[in-house]
Amino acid sequence: MPQRAAEAWRRRPIQAASFLEGLESIEWTVEERGLAGLSDLAGIPWAMPMEKFFEAWVETVVNRVARQVGGVLKVGRRRETVAPLSWNPPYLGSQRSLIPDVILELEDISVIVDAKYKRHWEEFQQGQWREQEVGLQDRHRADLLQCLAYANLANTSNIICCLVYPCSPATWQSLKERNQLFHHAELPNRGRQVHVWLTAIPMGAAADSVAAPFIEQIQSLRLGATL
């Protein structure tokens, strides 16, 4: 994305926070993929896959969370969360590393966030688990197991493995009003407590508003851990 194009968009009448934050997310991803300033790509149209945009948007939201609760933020797109897998003997056909999208490290809690650009959350709201199609159940189990594998990367006594799906602004607001934005599970593991969170965020809302429930959840867990 040429810098002058981004600046021109910022000067347009559309100045909603969600628009500007979405533009920031796009710029982050473009820069990371090396598409900015490369002469051999000048003038070539480029489109961002929506899953990449959603990952960047989730990173933006968690960055707002980090500003409020403190801690160290590590981001997968910058290769800060890479955990290599060493195969013996080497097996070139398998996965070489684990790369969570975002890890927020606090003194007593590690928050591992994995963004999934899928309609699972909206679909789950339409019926009970046993009513969902087998394919959907299998994909969700795979997401859950992948996120739980990331728990081994943390050293704190409390670990949050959080799967984040997209949803519509209307769904998000409704869930928030009914206090159902987060679904929780706990998994005791060798003296540590692994917390599994399932949640959803909209891409048409201000990042600070979306981050607020995350902050409340983390603060509530920290308070409970000190009692």
C-alpha positions in Angstrom: 0.0 0.0 0.0 1.7 3.3 -1.1 2.1 5.7 1.8 0.4 8.5 -0.1 -2.7 6.4 -0.7 -3.0 5.7 3.0 -2.6 9.3 3.8 -5.2 10.3 1.3 -7.7 7.8 2.9 -7.0 9.4 6.3 -7.9 12.8 4.9 -11.3 11.6 3.6 -14.5 12.5 5.4 -14.8 9.0 6.8 -13.0 9.4 10.2 -14.7 6.7 12.3 -12.3 5.0 14.7 -13.0 1.6 13.3 -12.1 2.8 9.8 -8.8 4.3 10.9 -7.9 1.3 13.1 -8.7 -1.1 10.2 -6.4 1.0 7.9 -3.7 0.7 10.6 -4.1 -3.1 10.6 -3.8 -3.2 6.8 -0.6 -1.1 6.9 1.0 -3.4 9.5 0.3 -6.5 7.4 1.5 -4.9 4.2 4.8 -3.8 5.8 5.3 -7.2 7.3 4.8 -9.0 4.0 7.4 -6.7 2.4 5.1 -5.1 -0.1 5.8 -1.5 0.9 8.5 0.3 -1.0 9.6 -2.5 -3.3 10.2 -1.2 -6.8 9.5 -4.5 -8.6 5.9 -4.4 -7.1 5.2 -0.8 -8.0 1.8 -0.5 -9.6 0.9 -4.1 -9.1 -2.6 -4.6 -7.6 -2.6 -6.3 -4.2 -5.4 -7.8 -2.2 -5.2 -8.9 1.4 -6.9 -12.2 2.3 -9.6 -11.6 4.9 -8.0 -14.0 7.3 -4.9 -11.9 7.3 -6.9 -8.8 7.9 -8.7 -10.4 10.7 -5.5 -11.5 12.3 -4.2 -8.0 12.1 -7.4 -6.6 13.6 -7.1 -9.0 16.5 -3.5 -7.9 17.0 -4.7 -4.3 17.1 -7.3 -5.1 19.7 -4.9 -7.1 21.9 -2.4 -4.2 21.6 -5.1 -2.0 23.2 -5.5 -4.5 25.9 -1.7 -4.5 26.6 -1.7 -0.8 27.0 -4.2 -1.1 29.8 -3.0 -4.2 31.7 0.7 -3.9 30.9 3.0 -6.8 30.2 5.0 -7.8 27.1 3.2 -8.2 23.8 4.7 -10.7 21.3 3.3 -10.9 17.7 3.4 -13.9 15.3 3.7 -11.7 12.2 7.0 -10.4 13.5 8.2 -14.0 14.3 8.3 -13.2 18.0 6.1 -16.2 19.0 7.9 -18.9 16.9 8.6 -22.1 18.8 10.6 -24.5 16.5 9.8 -28.2 16.4 13.0 -30.3 16.2 12.3 -33.6 14.5 14.6 -36.5 14.9 15.3 -37.7 12.3 14.3 -34.6 10.4 10.9 -34.9 8.7 10.5 -32.2 6.0 6.9 -33.1 5.4 5.6 -32.0 8.7 5.0 -28.8 10.7 8.3 -27.1 11.6 7.1 -24.7 14.3 4.3 -23.4 16.4 3.4 -19.7 15.8 0.6 -18.3 17.9 -0.8 -15.1 16.5 -0.4 -13.0 19.7 1.0 -13.7 23.2 0.5 -11.2 26.0 2.9 -12.0 28.9 2.0 -10.6 32.3 3.8 -11.3 35.6 1.3 -14.0 36.6 -0.7 -14.7 33.4 0.1 -15.6 29.8 -2.6 -14.7 27.3 -2.2 -16.7 24.1 -4.6 -15.5 21.3 -5.3 -17.3 18.1 -7.5 -15.6 15.5 -9.7 -17.8 13.3 -11.5 -16.1 10.4 -14.4 -18.6 10.3 -18.1 -18.4 10.8 -18.1 -20.8 13.7 -19.2 -18.3 16.3 -22.3 -17.2 14.4 -23.1 -20.9 13.6 -22.7 -21.9 17.3 -25.3 -19.3 18.3 -27.9 -21.0 16.0 -28.2 -24.3 17.9 -26.7 -26.6 20.5 -23.4 -28.4 19.9 -24.9 -31.8 19.1 -27.1 -30.1 16.5 -24.0 -28.8 14.5 -22.8 -30.7 11.4 -20.0 -33.1 11.9 -17.6 -31.1 9.7 -18.1 -28.0 11.8 -17.5 -29.9 15.0 -14.3 -31.4 13.6 -12.9 -28.0 12.5 -13.7 -26.5 15.8 -12.0 -29.4 17.7 -8.9 -28.8 15.5 -8.9 -25.1 16.4 -9.2 -25.9 20.1 -6.5 -28.6 20.1 -4.1 -26.2 18.2 -4.7 -23.4 20.8 -4.2 -25.8 23.7 -0.9 -26.9 22.2 0.3 -23.3 22.6 -0.2 -23.6 26.3 3.1 -25.5 26.5 4.9 -22.3 25.4 4.1 -20.4 28.6 5.8 -20.5 32.0 3.3 -18.7 34.2 1.0 -20.4 36.7 -2.1 -19.2 34.8 -2.4 -19.6 31.1 -5.2 -18.3 28.9 -5.7 -19.9 25.5 -8.1 -17.8 23.6 -9.8 -18.6 20.3 -11.2 -15.4 18.6 -13.7 -15.6 15.8 -15.4 -12.8 13.8 -19.0 -11.9 14.3 -21.3 -9.1 13.3 -21.5 -5.9 15.3 -25.2 -6.8 16.2 -24.2 -10.2 17.5 -21.3 -8.8 19.5 -23.5 -6.1 21.1 -26.2 -8.6 21.9 -23.7 -11.0 23.6 -22.2 -8.2 25.5 -25.5 -7.0 26.9 -26.3 -10.6 27.9 -22.8 -11.1 29.4 -22.1 -14.0 27.0 -19.2 -12.7 25.1 -16.8 -15.2 26.6 -17.2 -18.9 27.1 -14.8 -20.4 29.7 -13.3 -23.8 30.5 -10.4 -24.8 32.8 -7.8 -27.5 32.5 -5.6 -28.3 35.5 -2.1 -29.1 34.2 0.9 -30.0 36.5 0.3 -27.3 39.0 -0.7 -24.7 36.4 -4.2 -23.6 35.5 -5.0 -23.5 31.8 -8.0 -21.4 31.0 -9.7 -21.8 27.6 -11.7 -18.8 26.3 -13.9 -18.7 23.3 -15.0 -15.3 22.1 -15.8 -13.2 19.0 -15.1 -9.7 17.9 -16.6 -7.5 15.2 -14.5 -5.7 12.6 -16.9 -2.7 12.5 -16.3 -1.3 16.0 -13.7 0.8 17.7 -10.7 -1.2 19.0 -11.0 0.3 22.5 -14.6 -0.8 22.8 -13.8 -4.3 21.7 -10.7 -4.5 24.0 -12.7 -3.4 27.1 -14.3 -6.9 27.7 -10.9 -8.6 27.3 -9.5 -6.2 29.9 -12.3 -6.9 32.3 -11.8 -10.7 31.9 -8.1 -10.5 32.6 -8.5 -8.2 35.6 -11.1 -10.5 37.0 -8.8 -13.6 36.6 -5.9 -11.7 38.2 -8.1 -10.6 41.1 -9.2 -14.2 41.7 -5.7 -15.5 41.5 -4.6 -13.2 44.4 -7.5 -14.0 46.7 
